[in-house]
Amino acid sequence: MCHNCKHEVTPEDLKTLPGVKCPFCGGRILYKVRPPVVKRVKSN
């Protein structure tokens, strides 16, 4: 996900440009989208 335009960028989109940039706006700050899974830890 791009920081500037909030567009989700796929790994195939990143291969089109040299370096790590958003192919839509040219922003260099990208976030990893994580699934909304909560990890449960059992306590004693």
C-alpha positions, 0 to 999 in steps of 0.5 A: 500500500502506498503512503501517498496515494493509498493504492495497493501495489502488487509485486508485479507492479513493482517489477515495472519500475527500477527500484521500489516506487509506487507505479501510480504516484512515484512515492517511495514509502510503501506499507505491507498490508497485513491480514486482520488476524488476531493472535490468541495467546493462552495464559496460565 
